[in-house]
Amino acid sequence: MTLFSLALFLHGALLFMGASSFVLSPRSSSNTDIPSVVFFAKKRSSKQKINNNNNNRSSSSGGGGGFGSAPTNNHNQIRTVVSGFSGSGTKPLRVAANIFDKLQKDFGVDCIHDVYVRSPLNDETLFWFVGKVARCLEGSNHCCQQGAGLVPTPQEAVASQKRLILEYAKRELRPQNMGGPYEKALELWLAPGNSEMDVVQNKVTLEKVESTTLRDGFHVSDVGFNPEIY
């Protein structure tokens, strides 16, 4: 039985048992080893193609300190959340989810990108699916107004909400894999919207979200986040 056939068989078995998803451990294009299948309760991780996207990297305007540190921008560009306090992200998460629903209704799947977190200090082979971001596109009278018509890029949609995404992922989803000693090295990665099964089948390339300077005119009200629930 091929790995692909095995994956589909096990995926069907998981669905029958009520588990929401699974994935294969991630693989770079240079890694030719056959990936092992890894299961998690109602979760998937994948050995998929990855792209560091070095050509699109831009430096952060201010502090360094890895991906956990937010870029230095004003409050209209960053969806803020107080780190380390239970429930501190409830309101920002609700706001982000409401905006996501609105953007999805306006633009459909074209505005959506799947988001994964990699925790290399815990297990560098796993990419955890943590939710989806949506961004305003051209042609709407209901968004891109605060940002003077500036259409956010996928990287900006994640970078402006990265504190919220990472706080949710490490506190609510997988604290044992992302919290504590692992949190300072967390990475965010993007995939096309609603591509979970393509990721499982290694058909798409993940794009790493680099430290990003948000452009003048970008406004966080033009992007949203829909969290994964295990």
Salt bridges, closest charged atoms under 4 A:
ASP106 OD2 - LYS102 NZ 3.72
ASP114 OD1 - LYS132 NZ 2.72
GLU156 OE1 - ARG215 NH2 2.79
GLU167 OE2 - ARG163 NH1 3.64
GLU167 OE2 - LYS170 NZ 3.01
GLU183 OE1 - LYS170 NZ 3.46
GLU187 OE1 - ARG118 NH1 2.83
GLU187 OE2 - LYS208 NZ 3.72
GLU196 OE2 - LYS132 NZ 3.01
GLU210 OE2 - ARG57 NH2 3.37
